[in-house]
């Protein structure tokens, strides 16, 4: 597993020479109990998308949230996750895809007993910056832990807005 930052930009005139991110490369952080590797950032894709590889342990996943200006697509690599998609609750397993258009409240939760793995994509990119800026540096040999309520401070709340994340209105 690599903890180093991925290569900068796409290079070449106008950023059009392409990019290769190898296996085990990307920016890996721990975010509220999940293990997230940012494989492609908005900066690297000229704003087009952000791509995350995620491992979600049992009980893991974010609280319901919304991206006002960003679509989010989830592709399940292994395991199962329960998704909230607006008013709908569904379970997605290996090989299944869930699309949440911008403005829809959503979340995922691992209700099983095994870790789940997935890819999620932000279009346009940018929301992935939250995990890079607010995530914790992984510690080899240590189990990732969910955050307590003390982590939901003014700094984190300001980063939610910066990266097109919002908590749904009650």
Secondary structure, 3 states (H helix, E strand, C coil): CCCCCCCCCCCCHHHCCCCCCCCCCCEEEEECCEEEEEEECCCCCCCCCEEEEEEECCCCCCCCEECCCCEEEEEEEECEEEEEECCEEEEEECCCEEEECCCCCEEEECCCCCCEEEEEEEECCCCCHHHHHHCEECCCCCCCCCCCHHHCCHHHHHHHHHCCCECCCC
